[in-house]
Amino acid sequence: MSKRSDLGIALSWSVHLFTASGAVLGTFALIAIALNRLDAAALIMLASLLVDGLDGTLARAVRVTEHTPQIDGRRLDDIIDYLNFVIVPAVFMWGAGSISHPGWLAAPVLASAYGFSHQDAKTEDDFFLGFPSYWNILAIYLYLLGLEPLASTLWVVGLSIAVFVPMKYLYPSKVRPKRLRFALGLGATVWAGALILCVARPSAAGSFYLTELSLSYPAWYMWLSLTRGGIRRTPRGQETKAAGEAEPETDKSAPSTP
């Protein structure tokens, strides 16, 4: 076996380990919630979001399916994402008192179980189909904004229903053209930094309405999803990329990140 192959295998296992570290973060977040350390739990949730945002790009860069074909990166990613995007935020919303009754948490848990297992969860033209279970982001905002339980519950129920609506949401790491992908990545970096400050220093962030200002990034994401994706009307197998926006991908086989 060549040194190049040895390096590729080592890098691939390192990326899988990086992806799997999200499960460790999810476990620590649950422990923090149990200890009523919601600020620590929110920071850990943001850290797991960072891992999720990077692992797919790294996997494609090192060609994990070529070097470690015995590991199903997509399955690994989905297992960890269901923990960190659904279970952890559901428990967080309960711990934060965001929900009027814990029974309502069955809505996102069941809807996302359907969403993660649906064959059309990711479309052929690289969009998420239906609300992509960003419950971690919702949970952190409900916590920071201090919404009344009734209002928070309405958001949770409404977005649970949105999982079943065939609207196409942007897949940030595969957005085309590349300049928009770069802009989204840069915006996400600034947005994540703002949320970290809001959680770690709420009094300072509150003086500048930083939490409210940070909502501009999710709003931009939703606007782009509406204008570039919208409701899917094309049958599966006939989806094509918009004219002038398609770009060749060097490796389409690696795991993807939700």
ABEGO torsion letter per residue (X at the ends): XBAAAAAAAAAAAAAAAAAAAAAAAAAAAAAAAAAGBAAAAAAAAAAAAAAAAAAAAAAAAAGAAAABAABBAAAAAAAAAAAAAAAAAAAAAAAAGABABAAAAAAAAAAAAAAAABAAABBAAGBBBEBAGBAAAAAAAAAAAGBBAAAAAAAAAAAAAAAABBBBBBBAAABOBAAAAAAAAAAAAAAAAAAAAAAABAAAAAAAGAAAAAAAAAAAAAAAAAAAAEBBABBBGABBBBBGABBBBABAABBBBX
